[in-house]
Amino acid sequence: MTTREAQRENLLRWGSFLISAMALLFAFLKGPVAWSIRAAIQEQLRTELTSYNTRPSPPVLRDRLIDPGEDLLKRLNHDQAVLQEVTAAAQTNTFHLLDLTRRLAVVETNLATLKQDFYARQIP
């Protein structure tokens, strides 16, 4: 094996390691950034909604008192939608954890290979 081939092979291994490490870093940072953006949007929506007059008029209150069953159905539908969102988020998190596990395995393999090459070159 010539020096040029060895350098090329070493460059390919280091490049593969660096790309895997960067992908792992982005995978770790993607979640917190998304959560912080989501929290900022929700806070902005809350401030905007509180600026409007949300006090219902007396006929609306009277209608609400007459039909509590409809209000209960609305609440149950809302709770169901929240549960579906939580379930979808859990499935997404499971997918991301499996992807992260696969990427960690690739990084570990690359590190082991680089370590073997380093020690092989140290021993004359």
C-alpha positions as CSV (number, residue, x, y, z in Angstrom):
1,M,0.0,0.0,0.0
2,T,1.5,3.3,-1.0
3,T,1.6,6.4,1.1
4,R,-0.9,8.1,-1.2
5,E,-3.4,5.3,-0.9
6,A,-3.0,5.2,2.9
7,Q,-3.5,8.9,3.1
8,R,-6.6,8.6,0.9
9,E,-8.0,5.8,3.0
10,N,-7.3,7.7,6.2
11,L,-9.0,10.8,4.8
12,L,-12.1,8.8,3.9
13,R,-12.3,7.3,7.4
14,W,-11.9,10.7,9.1
15,G,-14.4,12.2,6.7
16,S,-16.9,9.5,7.5
17,F,-16.3,10.0,11.2
18,L,-16.8,13.7,11.0
19,I,-19.9,13.5,8.9
20,S,-21.4,11.0,11.3
21,A,-20.5,13.2,14.3
22,M,-22.0,16.3,12.7
23,A,-25.2,14.3,11.9
24,L,-25.3,13.2,15.5
25,L,-24.8,16.7,16.7
26,F,-27.7,18.0,14.5
27,A,-29.9,15.2,15.7
28,F,-29.3,16.2,19.3
29,L,-29.9,19.9,18.7
30,K,-33.0,19.6,16.5
31,G,-35.4,18.6,19.3
32,P,-34.5,21.5,21.8
33,V,-34.6,24.1,19.0
34,A,-38.1,22.9,17.9
35,W,-39.4,22.9,21.4
36,S,-38.1,26.5,22.1
37,I,-39.6,27.8,18.8
38,R,-42.9,26.1,19.7
39,A,-43.0,27.6,23.2
40,A,-42.3,31.1,21.8
41,I,-45.1,30.7,19.3
42,Q,-47.5,29.5,21.9
43,E,-46.6,32.4,24.2
44,Q,-47.1,34.9,21.4
45,L,-50.5,33.4,20.7
46,R,-51.5,33.7,24.4
47,T,-50.5,37.4,24.5
48,E,-52.4,38.1,21.3
49,L,-55.6,36.3,22.4
50,T,-55.6,38.0,25.8
51,S,-55.6,41.4,24.1
52,Y,-59.0,40.7,22.5
53,N,-62.3,40.9,24.4
54,T,-63.2,37.3,25.1
55,R,-66.0,37.9,27.6
56,P,-69.1,36.2,26.2
57,S,-72.4,38.0,26.0
58,P,-75.3,37.0,28.3
59,P,-77.3,35.0,25.6
60,V,-74.2,32.9,25.0
61,L,-73.9,32.2,28.7
62,R,-77.6,31.3,28.9
63,D,-77.2,28.9,25.9
64,R,-74.1,27.3,27.5
65,L,-76.0,26.6,30.7
66,I,-78.9,25.1,28.8
67,D,-76.8,22.5,26.9
68,P,-74.0,21.2,29.1
69,G,-73.8,17.9,27.1
70,E,-72.5,19.7,24.0
71,D,-69.8,21.4,26.1
72,L,-68.9,17.9,27.5
73,L,-68.6,16.5,23.9
74,K,-66.4,19.4,22.9
75,R,-64.1,18.8,25.8
76,L,-63.9,15.1,25.1
77,N,-63.1,15.8,21.5
78,H,-60.4,18.2,22.5
79,D,-59.0,15.6,25.0
80,Q,-59.0,13.0,22.2
81,A,-57.2,15.3,19.9
82,V,-54.5,16.0,22.6
83,L,-54.1,12.3,23.2
84,Q,-53.7,11.6,19.4
85,E,-51.0,14.4,19.3
86,V,-49.2,12.8,22.3
87,T,-49.3,9.4,20.6
88,A,-47.9,10.8,17.4
89,A,-45.2,12.6,19.2
90,A,-44.2,9.4,21.1
91,Q,-44.0,7.5,17.8
92,T,-41.9,10.2,16.3
93,N,-39.6,10.1,19.3
94,T,-39.3,6.4,19.0
95,F,-38.3,6.7,15.4
96,H,-35.7,9.4,16.2
97,L,-34.2,7.3,19.0
98,L,-33.8,4.3,16.7
99,D,-32.1,6.6,14.1
100,L,-29.9,8.0,16.8
101,T,-28.9,4.5,17.9
102,R,-28.0,3.6,14.4
103,R,-25.9,6.7,14.0
104,L,-24.1,6.1,17.3
105,A,-23.2,2.6,16.1
106,V,-21.7,4.0,13.0
107,V,-19.7,6.6,15.0
108,E,-18.5,3.8,17.4
109,T,-17.4,1.6,14.5
110,N,-15.5,4.5,12.9
111,L,-13.8,5.3,16.1
112,A,-12.8,1.7,16.6
113,T,-11.3,1.5,13.1
114,L,-9.4,4.8,13.6
115,K,-8.1,3.6,16.9
116,Q,-6.9,0.3,15.4
117,D,-5.2,2.2,12.6
118,F,-3.6,4.6,15.0
119,Y,-2.1,1.9,17.2
120,A,-1.0,-0.2,14.1
121,R,1.0,2.8,12.9
122,Q,2.5,3.4,16.3
123,I,4.0,-0.1,16.5
124,P,7.0,-0.3,14.2
